[in-house]
Amino acid sequence: MTAVLKVFKWDDDLAVELPQELVDQFALKEGDELEILADPALEAGLETKETPDTEM
């Protein structure tokens, strides 16, 4: 599964919203902890897209 996730501000932190398909697949619920692994052998990567500053 490949998904594009948007980073947003949550109080003093940053967060991402998980797609419902992923939430259902792993039966995730509020308070669960996730461990994110990046394996160079799998050529894992992170692409970012800058968004315009919407604060005025």
For each residue, the residues with C-beta under 8 A, 3 or more apart:
1: 19 21 22 25
2:
3: 19 21 22
4:
5: 16 17 18 19
6: 16 17
7: 14 15 16
8: 14 15 16 17
9: 13 14 15
10: 13 14 15
11:
12:
13: 9 10
14: 7 8 9 10
15: 7 8 9 10
16: 5 6 7 8
17: 5 6 8
18: 5 22 23 28
19: 1 3 5 22 23
20: 23 24
21: 1 3 24 25
22: 1 3 18 19 25 26 28
23: 18 19 20 26 27 28
24: 20 21 27
25: 1 21 22
26: 22 23
27: 23 24
28: 18 22 23 32 34
29: 32
30:
31:
32: 28 29
33:
34: 28
35:
36:
37: 44
38: 44 45 46
39: 42 44
40: 43 44
41:
42: 39
43: 40
44: 37 38 39 40
45: 38
46: 38
47:
48:
49:
50:
51: 54
52:
53:
54: 51
55:
56:
